[in-house]
Amino acid sequence: MTSVESTPPPLLGATEIRRLAGELDVRPTKTLGQNFVIDGNTIRRIVATAKLDPAETVLEVGPGLGSLTLGLLDAAARVVAVEIDPKLAARLPRTAAEFRPEKAANLTVILSDALKVTELEHPPTALVANLPYNVAVPVVLHLLEHFPSLQHGLVMVQDEVADRMAAGPGNKTYGVPSVKGAWYGTMRKAGVIGMNVFWPAPKINSGLVSFERGTPPETTATRREVFAVIDAAFAQRRKTLRAALAGWAGSPALAEAALLAAGVDPQARGEKLGIAEFAAIAEAKVANEPAAP
């Protein structure tokens, strides 16, 4: 007796996406960085790469017309979708009810800017999202900061942004997104998505970035203090750390003292350092500051 493979549940294709957009009189805007996925196989690839546990609560940012949302509802226990566009947020529950009637109750839609969300009724364990290109890095860092329940995730961003998020020390694309991301855990490039699976088609490929939460480096410095060092080091990335950190430390001499105390060559550049070294520099400065009278 031959087994019959079950047909995967339908996902939104180009016809359905354009129908929904027409119904809502929605035109994707550059302002909100909207590019809707119109290819079901791409959605299945993203969901599979995210490696979700069926018991998980997934946070999706910018669900748009619901392409990825339906795939996430198939794979997880609950989806919390944060959408900034009122029309799209209002339509999404009805789309879930239309295409996934048995899963629609597992969807929570929140009308908000993701950068302003700091609490959720259902703490998410995973982040899976097709992020607007212009806010991708700030959104990921904001959510990792405010939701310690997030243990892993997969985000689709502009390909060059994906390279920056996943770069290691010494790489030419290594910078602020790379180091700040490393504070929270490990980020790696998990694939490239072509332009033709979107409507409208962007002018550049997209990249998938996978992350696993880890433990920040052991330090007495706060995250804010460490991030201040990172910002200063890369604001003038061509300069030596002694020069680049002069404003942050108070003078080139104070910057050199903090660097030497942290065991870092003052003539090095920020692009050579890992997150642990930036934490050591922040800690050294705090340790050397005179006590308040």
C-alpha positions, 0 to 999 in steps of 0.5 A: 500500500503506497502512502499519499503525501499530504498536500501542504496548506496553501500560502499566499501567491502573487494572485492572492497578494494583489487581490488583498492589496487591491481590496485594501487599496494598499500600494507598497511604500518605500517609506515603510520598506514594504516588499511582500513575498509572493512565492510560497516556496520561499516562505516554506524555506524561511520557516524551515530554516528558522527551525521552530519548535511546534510549542513556540511563540513566534514574534513576527515584525511587519507581517504585511499582507500575511505571506509569512504569517500563514507559514508561521501559524503552520509551524508554531503554537502562537504567532504575535505579529506587530504591524505599523500599518493600520489597514494591514493590521486590521486585515491580517486576522481575517486573512488568517481566518480565511486561509487557516481557520483552525489556526486563526485563534493562535494569531495575535496582531498588535498595531504598533511600531516594533521599536516602541514595543517593550512588553507582550502578553505572550513572551516570544521565544523566536523572532522570524520576520521579513524586516523593512530594510531601513530599520532592520538592525535597530529592530533586532537589537531593540527586541533582543534587549527588551525580550530576554525570552527570545532565544533564536530567530531568523530575519530577512534583510537587505543582503548587504545588511545581512553581511554586516550583521553576521561579520566577524572581527577583521572582515571589511563589513564588520561594524556596529551591527556585528559587534552589538549583535555579538553582545546578545549571541551568535549571528550567521548568514543563512542564505540569500533570497532573490529579488523576483519573489517579492512584490514589488521586486527590490533592486538588491537580493535579500539575506537571511540571518540566523541568530542564537542567544548566548551570554554577554561577556563577563564584565562589570560594565553595563550594556549601555557603557559597552555600546557607547565604546562601540559607537565611538570606535566605529564613528571614526573607524579609520582612526586608531582606537587612541584617537577614535575613543578620545572624545568618549574617554575625555582625551587621547591620553585617557583613551590610551590608559583605558585601552592599555588597562584592557590589554588592547593596543592603542594603535589598533582599529575597532574593526579588529576587536571582538565584543569581549575586548570592547567590554574590557575597554568600557570596564577599564574606563569605569574602573579608572574614573575618580570617585564622586566627591 
